[in-house]
Amino acid sequence: MEFSHVTWRKASYSNSSGGACVEVGVGSQFVAVRDSKDPDGPRLAFSAGAWDTFLRQVKHGRLDSA
């Protein structure tokens, strides 16, 4: 999967003191997630539909955050 044209955005809940930072990037046919402290490390890629379903589940409190 090609990530060179992805524009990454840091999560709004991330802080500048090195806390848990997640970045999301949108490619032409996928949505990707990576750890901002390791930008060259592993990345997860999801279809746009799967990402949309995930976000709806989170927004409705259907996923356990513990």
mmCIF file of the N, C-alpha and C atoms, coordinates in Angstrom:
data_MODEL
# 
_entry.id   MODEL 
# 
loop_
_atom_site.group_PDB 
_atom_site.id 
_atom_site.type_symbol 
_atom_site.label_atom_id 
_atom_site.label_alt_id 
_atom_site.label_comp_id 
_atom_site.label_asym_id 
_atom_site.label_entity_id 
_atom_site.label_seq_id 
_atom_site.pdbx_PDB_ins_code 
_atom_site.Cartn_x 
_atom_site.Cartn_y 
_atom_site.Cartn_z 
_atom_site.occupancy 
_atom_site.B_iso_or_equiv 
_atom_site.pdbx_formal_charge 
_atom_site.auth_seq_id 
_atom_site.auth_comp_id 
_atom_site.auth_asym_id 
_atom_site.auth_atom_id 
_atom_site.pdbx_PDB_model_num 
ATOM 1   N N  . MET A 1 1  ? 0.843   -1.173 0.000  1.00 0.00 ? 1  MET A N  1 
ATOM 2   C CA . MET A 1 1  ? 0.000   0.000  0.000  1.00 0.00 ? 1  MET A CA 1 
ATOM 3   C C  . MET A 1 1  ? 0.895   1.244  0.000  1.00 0.00 ? 1  MET A C  1 
ATOM 4   N N  . GLU A 1 2  ? 0.534   2.215  -0.781 1.00 0.00 ? 2  GLU A N  1 
ATOM 5   C CA . GLU A 1 2  ? 1.345   3.421  -0.932 1.00 0.00 ? 2  GLU A CA 1 
ATOM 6   C C  . GLU A 1 2  ? 0.856   4.523  0.014  1.00 0.00 ? 2  GLU A C  1 
ATOM 7   N N  . PHE A 1 3  ? 1.771   4.983  0.881  1.00 0.00 ? 3  PHE A N  1 
ATOM 8   C CA . PHE A 1 3  ? 1.422   6.006  1.874  1.00 0.00 ? 3  PHE A CA 1 
ATOM 9   C C  . PHE A 1 3  ? 2.096   7.351  1.604  1.00 0.00 ? 3  PHE A C  1 
ATOM 10  N N  . SER A 1 4  ? 2.870   7.462  0.529  1.00 0.00 ? 4  SER A N  1 
ATOM 11  C CA . SER A 1 4  ? 3.650   8.684  0.304  1.00 0.00 ? 4  SER A CA 1 
ATOM 12  C C  . SER A 1 4  ? 2.783   9.911  -0.005 1.00 0.00 ? 4  SER A C  1 
ATOM 13  N N  . HIS A 1 5  ? 1.559   9.727  -0.483 1.00 0.00 ? 5  HIS A N  1 
ATOM 14  C CA . HIS A 1 5  ? 0.697   10.858 -0.820 1.00 0.00 ? 5  HIS A CA 1 
ATOM 15  C C  . HIS A 1 5  ? -0.364  11.132 0.248  1.00 0.00 ? 5  HIS A C  1 
ATOM 16  N N  . VAL A 1 6  ? -0.225  10.459 1.384  1.00 0.00 ? 6  VAL A N  1 
ATOM 17  C CA . VAL A 1 6  ? -1.199  10.631 2.471  1.00 0.00 ? 6  VAL A CA 1 
ATOM 18  C C  . VAL A 1 6  ? -0.834  11.866 3.291  1.00 0.00 ? 6  VAL A C  1 
ATOM 19  N N  . THR A 1 7  ? -1.818  12.698 3.573  1.00 0.00 ? 7  THR A N  1 
ATOM 20  C CA . THR A 1 7  ? -1.640  13.832 4.473  1.00 0.00 ? 7  THR A CA 1 
ATOM 21  C C  . THR A 1 7  ? -2.121  13.398 5.844  1.00 0.00 ? 7  THR A C  1 
ATOM 22  N N  . TRP A 1 8  ? -1.215  13.396 6.806  1.00 0.00 ? 8  TRP A N  1 
ATOM 23  C CA . TRP A 1 8  ? -1.521  12.900 8.152  1.00 0.00 ? 8  TRP A CA 1 
ATOM 24  C C  . TRP A 1 8  ? -2.011  14.037 9.039  1.00 0.00 ? 8  TRP A C  1 
ATOM 25  N N  . ARG A 1 9  ? -2.999  13.726 9.889  1.00 0.00 ? 9  ARG A N  1 
ATOM 26  C CA . ARG A 1 9  ? -3.534  14.680 10.872 1.00 0.00 ? 9  ARG A CA 1 
ATOM 27  C C  . ARG A 1 9  ? -3.478  14.042 12.248 1.00 0.00 ? 9  ARG A C  1 
ATOM 28  N N  . LYS A 1 10 ? -2.964  14.794 13.205 1.00 0.00 ? 10 LYS A N  1 
ATOM 29  C CA . LYS A 1 10 ? -2.880  14.299 14.575 1.00 0.00 ? 10 LYS A CA 1 
ATOM 30  C C  . LYS A 1 10 ? -4.241  14.438 15.253 1.00 0.00 ? 10 LYS A C  1 
ATOM 31  N N  . ALA A 1 11 ? -4.572  13.481 16.090 1.00 0.00 ? 11 ALA A N  1 
ATOM 32  C CA . ALA A 1 11 ? -5.835  13.509 16.813 1.00 0.00 ? 11 ALA A CA 1 
ATOM 33  C C  . ALA A 1 11 ? -5.937  14.774 17.663 1.00 0.00 ? 11 ALA A C  1 
ATOM 34  N N  . SER A 1 12 ? -7.127  15.328 17.754 1.00 0.00 ? 12 SER A N  1 
ATOM 35  C CA . SER A 1 12 ? -7.324  16.568 18.511 1.00 0.00 ? 12 SER A CA 1 
ATOM 36  C C  . SER A 1 12 ? -7.086  16.380 20.001 1.00 0.00 ? 12 SER A C  1 
ATOM 37  N N  . TYR A 1 13 ? -7.170  15.153 20.507 1.00 0.00 ? 13 TYR A N  1 
ATOM 38  C CA . TYR A 1 13 ? -6.932  14.893 21.923 1.00 0.00 ? 13 TYR A CA 1 
ATOM 39  C C  . TYR A 1 13 ? -5.453  14.685 22.242 1.00 0.00 ? 13 TYR A C  1 
ATOM 40  N N  . SER A 1 14 ? -4.594  14.674 21.228 1.00 0.00 ? 14 SER A N  1 
ATOM 41  C CA . SER A 1 14 ? -3.160  14.538 21.457 1.00 0.00 ? 14 SER A CA 1 
ATOM 42  C C  . SER A 1 14 ? -2.628  15.822 22.066 1.00 0.00 ? 14 SER A C  1 
ATOM 43  N N  . ASN A 1 15 ? -1.570  15.689 22.834 1.00 0.00 ? 15 ASN A N  1 
ATOM 44  C CA . ASN A 1 15 ? -0.991  16.884 23.437 1.00 0.00 ? 15 ASN A CA 1 
ATOM 45  C C  . ASN A 1 15 ? 0.466   17.018 23.028 1.00 0.00 ? 15 ASN A C  1 
ATOM 46  N N  . SER A 1 16 ? 1.068   18.147 23.324 1.00 0.00 ? 16 SER A N  1 
ATOM 47  C CA . SER A 1 16 ? 2.443   18.415 22.913 1.00 0.00 ? 16 SER A CA 1 
ATOM 48  C C  . SER A 1 16 ? 3.470   17.847 23.873 1.00 0.00 ? 16 SER A C  1 
ATOM 49  N N  . SER A 1 17 ? 3.045   17.232 24.964 1.00 0.00 ? 17 SER A N  1 
ATOM 50  C CA . SER A 1 17 ? 4.006   16.703 25.944 1.00 0.00 ? 17 SER A CA 1 
ATOM 51  C C  . SER A 1 17 ? 4.283   15.224 25.747 1.00 0.00 ? 17 SER A C  1 
ATOM 52  N N  . GLY A 1 18 ? 4.043   14.708 24.553 1.00 0.00 ? 18 GLY A N  1 
ATOM 53  C CA . GLY A 1 18 ? 4.410   13.329 24.247 1.00 0.00 ? 18 GLY A CA 1 
ATOM 54  C C  . GLY A 1 18 ? 3.414   12.298 24.692 1.00 0.00 ? 18 GLY A C  1 
ATOM 55  N N  . GLY A 1 19 ? 2.182   12.677 24.903 1.00 0.00 ? 19 GLY A N  1 
ATOM 56  C CA . GLY A 1 19 ? 1.144   11.732 25.297 1.00 0.00 ? 19 GLY A CA 1 
ATOM 57  C C  . GLY A 1 19 ? 0.777   10.798 24.165 1.00 0.00 ? 19 GLY A C  1 
ATOM 58  N N  . ALA A 1 20 ? -0.278  10.037 24.359 1.00 0.00 ? 20 ALA A N  1 
ATOM 59  C CA . ALA A 1 20 ? -0.727  9.090  23.345 1.00 0.00 ? 20 ALA A CA 1 
ATOM 60  C C  . ALA A 1 20 ? -1.165  9.849  22.099 1.00 0.00 ? 20 ALA A C  1 
ATOM 61  N N  . CYS A 1 21 ? -0.430  9.695  21.018 1.00 0.00 ? 21 CYS A N  1 
ATOM 62  C CA . CYS A 1 21 ? -0.706  10.444 19.799 1.00 0.00 ? 21 CYS A CA 1 
ATOM 63  C C  . CYS A 1 21 ? -1.019  9.490  18.655 1.00 0.00 ? 21 CYS A C  1 
ATOM 64  N N  . VAL A 1 22 ? -2.153  9.693  18.051 1.00 0.00 ? 22 VAL A N  1 
ATOM 65  C CA . VAL A 1 22 ? -2.569  8.913  16.893 1.00 0.00 ? 22 VAL A CA 1 
ATOM 66  C C  . VAL A 1 22 ? -2.761  9.874  15.737 1.00 0.00 ? 22 VAL A C  1 
ATOM 67  N N  . GLU A 1 23 ? -2.320  9.451  14.560 1.00 0.00 ? 23 GLU A N  1 
ATOM 68  C CA . GLU A 1 23 ? -2.524  10.248 13.361 1.00 0.00 ? 23 GLU A CA 1 
ATOM 69  C C  . GLU A 1 23 ? -3.366  9.447  12.379 1.00 0.00 ? 23 GLU A C  1 
ATOM 70  N N  . VAL A 1 24 ? -4.213  10.165 11.659 1.00 0.00 ? 24 VAL A N  1 
ATOM 71  C CA . VAL A 1 24 ? -5.063  9.552  10.642 1.00 0.00 ? 24 VAL A CA 1 
ATOM 72  C C  . VAL A 1 24 ? -4.743  10.215 9.315  1.00 0.00 ? 24 VAL A C  1 
ATOM 73  N N  . GLY A 1 25 ? -4.656  9.410  8.277  1.00 0.00 ? 25 GLY A N  1 
ATOM 74  C CA . GLY A 1 25 ? -4.404  9.932  6.940  1.00 0.00 ? 25 GLY A CA 1 
ATOM 75  C C  . GLY A 1 25 ? -5.361  9.315  5.946  1.00 0.00 ? 25 GLY A C  1 
ATOM 76  N N  . VAL A 1 26 ? -5.790  10.106 4.974  1.00 0.00 ? 26 VAL A N  1 
ATOM 77  C CA . VAL A 1 26 ? -6.720  9.621  3.962  1.00 0.00 ? 26 VAL A CA 1 
ATOM 78  C C  . VAL A 1 26 ? -5.981  9.460  2.645  1.00 0.00 ? 26 VAL A C  1 
ATOM 79  N N  . GLY A 1 27 ? -6.015  8.248  2.123  1.00 0.00 ? 27 GLY A N  1 
ATOM 80  C CA . GLY A 1 27 ? -5.444  7.970  0.816  1.00 0.00 ? 27 GLY A CA 1 
ATOM 81  C C  . GLY A 1 27 ? -6.542  7.958  -0.234 1.00 0.00 ? 27 GLY A C  1 
ATOM 82  N N  . SER A 1 28 ? -6.199  7.613  -1.458 1.00 0.00 ? 28 SER A N  1 
ATOM 83  C CA . SER A 1 28 ? -7.195  7.626  -2.532 1.00 0.00 ? 28 SER A CA 1 
ATOM 84  C C  . SER A 1 28 ? -8.250  6.545  -2.352 1.00 0.00 ? 28 SER A C  1 
ATOM 85  N N  . GLN A 1 29 ? -7.890  5.423  -1.703 1.00 0.00 ? 29 GLN A N  1 
ATOM 86  C CA . GLN A 1 29 ? -8.852  4.337  -1.531 1.00 0.00 ? 29 GLN A CA 1 
ATOM 87  C C  . GLN A 1 29 ? -8.839  3.745  -0.130 1.00 0.00 ? 29 GLN A C  1 
ATOM 88  N N  . PHE A 1 30 ? -8.291  4.464  0.835  1.00 0.00 ? 30 PHE A N  1 
ATOM 89  C CA . PHE A 1 30 ? -8.211  3.927  2.188  1.00 0.00 ? 30 PHE A CA 1 
ATOM 90  C C  . PHE A 1 30 ? -8.061  5.046  3.197  1.00 0.00 ? 30 PHE A C  1 
ATOM 91  N N  . VAL A 1 31 ? -8.269  4.692  4.459  1.00 0.00 ? 31 VAL A N  1 
ATOM 92  C CA . VAL A 1 31 ? -7.982  5.570  5.590  1.00 0.00 ? 31 VAL A CA 1 
ATOM 93  C C  . VAL A 1 31 ? -6.940  4.836  6.412  1.00 0.00 ? 31 VAL A C  1 
ATOM 94  N N  . ALA A 1 32 ? -5.867  5.526  6.790  1.00 0.00 ? 32 ALA A N  1 
ATOM 95  C CA . ALA A 1 32 ? -4.762  4.898  7.511  1.00 0.00 ? 32 ALA A CA 1 
ATOM 96  C C  . ALA A 1 32 ? -4.595  5.522  8.892  1.00 0.00 ? 32 ALA A C  1 
ATOM 97  N N  . VAL A 1 33 ? -4.044  4.727  9.804  1.00 0.00 ? 33 VAL A N  1 
ATOM 98  C CA . VAL A 1 33 ? -3.800  5.166  11.176 1.00 0.00 ? 33 VAL A CA 1 
ATOM 99  C C  . VAL A 1 33 ? -2.367  4.781  11.531 1.00 0.00 ? 33 VAL A C  1 
ATOM 100 N N  . ARG A 1 34 ? -1.677  5.693  12.236 1.00 0.00 ? 34 ARG A N  1 
ATOM 101 C CA . ARG A 1 34 ? -0.305  5.395  12.683 1.00 0.00 ? 34 ARG A CA 1 
ATOM 102 C C  . ARG A 1 34 ? -0.045  6.087  14.012 1.00 0.00 ? 34 ARG A C  1 
ATOM 103 N N  . ASP A 1 35 ? 1.015   5.676  14.664 1.00 0.00 ? 35 ASP A N  1 
ATOM 104 C CA . ASP A 1 35 ? 1.489   6.283  15.911 1.00 0.00 ? 35 ASP A CA 1 
ATOM 105 C C  . ASP A 1 35 ? 2.384   7.456  15.531 1.00 0.00 ? 35 ASP A C  1 
ATOM 106 N N  . SER A 1 36 ? 2.050   8.659  15.974 1.00 0.00 ? 36 SER A N  1 
ATOM 107 C CA . SER A 1 36 ? 2.829   9.832  15.566 1.00 0.00 ? 36 SER A CA 1 
ATOM 108 C C  . SER A 1 36 ? 4.250   9.814  16.110 1.00 0.00 ? 36 SER A C  1 
ATOM 109 N N  . LYS A 1 37 ? 4.495   9.061  17.173 1.00 0.00 ? 37 LYS A N  1 
ATOM 110 C CA . LYS A 1 37 ? 5.858   8.973  17.716 1.00 0.00 ? 37 LYS A CA 1 
ATOM 111 C C  . LYS A 1 37 ? 6.730   8.041  16.875 1.00 0.00 ? 37 LYS A C  1 
ATOM 112 N N  . ASP A 1 38 ? 6.123   7.270  15.967 1.00 0.00 ? 38 ASP A N  1 
ATOM 113 C CA . ASP A 1 38 ? 6.847   6.339  15.099 1.00 0.00 ? 38 ASP A CA 1 
ATOM 114 C C  . ASP A 1 38 ? 6.274   6.428  13.686 1.00 0.00 ? 38 ASP A C  1 
ATOM 115 N N  . PRO A 1 39 ? 6.452   7.579  13.014 1.00 0.00 ? 39 PRO A N  1 
ATOM 116 C CA . PRO A 1 39 ? 5.807   7.791  11.720 1.00 0.00 ? 39 PRO A CA 1 
ATOM 117 C C  . PRO A 1 39 ? 6.244   6.822  10.625 1.00 0.00 ? 39 PRO A C  1 
ATOM 118 N N  . ASP A 1 40 ? 7.398   6.208  10.759 1.00 0.00 ? 40 ASP A N  1 
ATOM 119 C CA . ASP A 1 40 ? 7.852   5.232  9.763  1.00 0.00 ? 40 ASP A CA 1 
ATOM 120 C C  . ASP A 1 40 ? 7.534   3.805  10.181 1.00 0.00 ? 40 ASP A C  1 
ATOM 121 N N  . GLY A 1 41 ? 6.874   3.659  11.310 1.00 0.00 ? 41 GLY A N  1 
ATOM 122 C CA . GLY A 1 41 ? 6.534   2.340  11.825 1.00 0.00 ? 41 GLY A CA 1 
ATOM 123 C C  . GLY A 1 41 ? 5.283   1.772  11.180 1.00 0.00 ? 41 GLY A C  1 
ATOM 124 N N  . PRO A 1 42 ? 4.693   0.786  11.826 1.00 0.00 ? 42 PRO A N  1 
ATOM 125 C CA . PRO A 1 42 ? 3.510   0.126  11.270 1.00 0.00 ? 42 PRO A CA 1 
ATOM 126 C C  . PRO A 1 42 ? 2.333   1.075  11.105 1.00 0.00 ? 42 PRO A C  1 
ATOM 127 N N  . ARG A 1 43 ? 1.525   0.773  10.126 1.00 0.00 ? 43 ARG A N  1 
ATOM 128 C CA . ARG A 1 43 ? 0.306   1.546  9.850  1.00 0.00 ? 43 ARG A CA 1 
ATOM 129 C C  . ARG A 1 43 ? -0.831  0.570  9.627  1.00 0.00 ? 43 ARG A C  1 
ATOM 130 N N  . LEU A 1 44 ? -2.003  0.988  10.021 1.00 0.00 ? 44 LEU A N  1 
ATOM 131 C CA . LEU A 1 44 ? -3.202  0.215  9.745  1.00 0.00 ? 44 LEU A CA 1 
ATOM 132 C C  . LEU A 1 44 ? -3.980  0.923  8.649  1.00 0.00 ? 44 LEU A C  1 
ATOM 133 N N  . ALA A 1 45 ? -4.524  0.173  7.705  1.00 0.00 ? 45 ALA A N  1 
ATOM 134 C CA . ALA A 1 45 ? -5.299  0.772  6.619  1.00 0.00 ? 45 ALA A CA 1 
ATOM 135 C C  . ALA A 1 45 ? -6.681  0.130  6.584  1.00 0.00 ? 45 ALA A C  1 
ATOM 136 N N  . PHE A 1 46 ? -7.695  0.961  6.385  1.00 0.00 ? 46 PHE A N  1 
ATOM 137 C CA . PHE A 1 46 ? -9.085  0.526  6.374  1.00 0.00 ? 46 PHE A CA 1 
ATOM 138 C C  . PHE A 1 46 ? -9.782  1.090  5.143  1.00 0.00 ? 46 PHE A C  1 
ATOM 139 N N  . SER A 1 47 ? -10.799 0.388  4.676  1.00 0.00 ? 47 SER A N  1 
ATOM 140 C CA . SER A 1 47 ? -11.624 0.958  3.611  1.00 0.00 ? 47 SER A CA 1 
ATOM 141 C C  . SER A 1 47 ? -12.380 2.141  4.201  1.00 0.00 ? 47 SER A C  1 
ATOM 142 N N  . ALA A 1 48 ? -12.823 3.042  3.341  1.00 0.00 ? 48 ALA A N  1 
ATOM 143 C CA . ALA A 1 48 ? -13.572 4.206  3.826  1.00 0.00 ? 48 ALA A CA 1 
ATOM 144 C C  . ALA A 1 48 ? -14.840 3.770  4.554  1.00 0.00 ? 48 ALA A C  1 
ATOM 145 N N  . GLY A 1 49 ? -15.503 2.730  4.067  1.00 0.00 ? 49 GLY A N  1 
ATOM 146 C CA . GLY A 1 49 ? -16.716 2.242  4.702  1.00 0.00 ? 49 GLY A CA 1 
ATOM 147 C C  . GLY A 1 49 ? -16.461 1.666  6.081  1.00 0.00 ? 49 GLY A C  1 
ATOM 148 N N  . ALA A 1 50 ? -15.369 0.899  6.215  1.00 0.00 ? 50 ALA A N  1 
ATOM 149 C CA . ALA A 1 50 ? -15.021 0.329  7.521  1.00 0.00 ? 50 ALA A CA 1 
ATOM 150 C C  . ALA A 1 50 ? -14.664 1.434  8.510  1.00 0.00 ? 50 ALA A C  1 
ATOM 151 N N  . TRP A 1 51 ? -13.952 2.455  8.054  1.00 0.00 ? 51 TRP A N  1 
ATOM 152 C CA . TRP A 1 51 ? -13.592 3.577  8.933  1.00 0.00 ? 51 TRP A CA 1 
ATOM 153 C C  . TRP A 1 51 ? -14.834 4.338  9.382  1.00 0.00 ? 51 TRP A C  1 
ATOM 154 N N  . ASP A 1 52 ? -15.759 4.569  8.467  1.00 0.00 ? 52 ASP A N  1 
ATOM 155 C CA . ASP A 1 52 ? -17.000 5.252  8.801  1.00 0.00 ? 52 ASP A CA 1 
ATOM 156 C C  . ASP A 1 52 ? -17.795 4.470  9.846  1.00 0.00 ? 52 ASP A C  1 
ATOM 157 N N  . THR A 1 53 ? -17.866 3.159  9.691  1.00 0.00 ? 53 THR A N  1 
ATOM 158 C CA . THR A 1 53 ? -18.555 2.313  10.665 1.00 0.00 ? 53 THR A CA 1 
ATOM 159 C C  . THR A 1 53 ? -17.880 2.403  12.025 1.00 0.00 ? 53 THR A C  1 
ATOM 160 N N  . PHE A 1 54 ? -16.555 2.355  12.046 1.00 0.00 ? 54 PHE A N  1 
ATOM 161 C CA . PHE A 1 54 ? -15.806 2.475  13.295 1.00 0.00 ? 54 PHE A CA 1 
ATOM 162 C C  . PHE A 1 54 ? -16.113 3.798  13.991 1.00 0.00 ? 54 PHE A C  1 
ATOM 163 N N  . LEU A 1 55 ? -16.057 4.901  13.249 1.00 0.00 ? 55 LEU A N  1 
ATOM 164 C CA . LEU A 1 55 ? -16.328 6.212  13.847 1.00 0.00 ? 55 LEU A CA 1 
ATOM 165 C C  . LEU A 1 55 ? -17.744 6.302  14.413 1.00 0.00 ? 55 LEU A C  1 
ATOM 166 N N  . ARG A 1 56 ? -18.719 5.758  13.687 1.00 0.00 ? 56 ARG A N  1 
ATOM 167 C CA . ARG A 1 56 ? -20.100 5.782  14.194 1.00 0.00 ? 56 ARG A CA 1 
ATOM 168 C C  . ARG A 1 56 ? -20.219 4.986  15.490 1.00 0.00 ? 56 ARG A C  1 
ATOM 169 N N  . GLN A 1 57 ? -19.536 3.849  15.572 1.00 0.00 ? 57 GLN A N  1 
ATOM 170 C CA . GLN A 1 57 ? -19.567 3.031  16.788 1.00 0.00 ? 57 GLN A CA 1 
ATOM 171 C C  . GLN A 1 57 ? -18.945 3.789  17.965 1.00 0.00 ? 57 GLN A C  1 
ATOM 172 N N  . VAL A 1 58 ? -17.842 4.468  17.721 1.00 0.00 ? 58 VAL A N  1 
ATOM 173 C CA . VAL A 1 58 ? -17.185 5.243  18.776 1.00 0.00 ? 58 VAL A CA 1 
ATOM 174 C C  . VAL A 1 58 ? -18.095 6.383  19.235 1.00 0.00 ? 58 VAL A C  1 
ATOM 175 N N  . LYS A 1 59 ? -18.647 7.127  18.293 1.00 0.00 ? 59 LYS A N  1 
ATOM 176 C CA . LYS A 1 59 ? -19.488 8.277  18.628 1.00 0.00 ? 59 LYS A CA 1 
ATOM 177 C C  . LYS A 1 59 ? -20.735 7.885  19.410 1.00 0.00 ? 59 LYS A C  1 
ATOM 178 N N  . HIS A 1 60 ? -21.216 6.662  19.198 1.00 0.00 ? 60 HIS A N  1 
ATOM 179 C CA . HIS A 1 60 ? -22.403 6.192  19.910 1.00 0.00 ? 60 HIS A CA 1 
ATOM 180 C C  . HIS A 1 60 ? -22.058 5.410  21.186 1.00 0.00 ? 60 HIS A C  1 
ATOM 181 N N  . GLY A 1 61 ? -20.775 5.402  21.561 1.00 0.00 ? 61 GLY A N  1 
ATOM 182 C CA . GLY A 1 61 ? -20.350 4.753  22.796 1.00 0.00 ? 61 GLY A CA 1 
ATOM 183 C C  . GLY A 1 61 ? -20.492 3.236  22.778 1.00 0.00 ? 61 GLY A C  1 
ATOM 184 N N  . ARG A 1 62 ? -20.400 2.629  21.621 1.00 0.00 ? 62 ARG A N  1 
ATOM 185 C CA . ARG A 1 62 ? -20.595 1.188  21.515 1.00 0.00 ? 62 ARG A CA 1 
ATOM 186 C C  . ARG A 1 62 ? -19.308 0.376  21.659 1.00 0.00 ? 62 ARG A C  1 
ATOM 187 N N  . LEU A 1 63 ? -18.186 1.049  21.819 1.00 0.00 ? 63 LEU A N  1 
ATOM 188 C CA . LEU A 1 63 ? -16.907 0.346  21.966 1.00 0.00 ? 63 LEU A CA 1 
ATOM 189 C C  . LEU A 1 63 ? -16.347 0.605  23.360 1.00 0.00 ? 63 LEU A C  1 
ATOM 190 N N  . ASP A 1 64 ? -15.846 -0.422 23.978 1.00 0.00 ? 64 ASP A N  1 
ATOM 191 C CA . ASP A 1 64 ? -15.262 -0.310 25.307 1.00 0.00 ? 64 ASP A CA 1 
ATOM 192 C C  . ASP A 1 64 ? -13.895 0.356  25.195 1.00 0.00 ? 64 ASP A C  1 
ATOM 193 N N  . SER A 1 65 ? -13.696 1.457  25.863 1.00 0.00 ? 65 SER A N  1 
ATOM 194 C CA . SER A 1 65 ? -12.426 2.186  25.776 1.00 0.00 ? 65 SER A CA 1 
ATOM 195 C C  . SER A 1 65 ? -11.442 1.769  26.867 1.00 0.00 ? 65 SER A C  1 
ATOM 196 N N  . ALA A 1 66 ? -11.773 0.804  27.670 1.00 0.00 ? 66 ALA A N  1 
ATOM 197 C CA . ALA A 1 66 ? -10.882 0.373  28.754 1.00 0.00 ? 66 ALA A CA 1 
ATOM 198 C C  . ALA A 1 66 ? -9.803  -0.538 28.272 1.00 0.00 ? 66 ALA A C  1 
# 
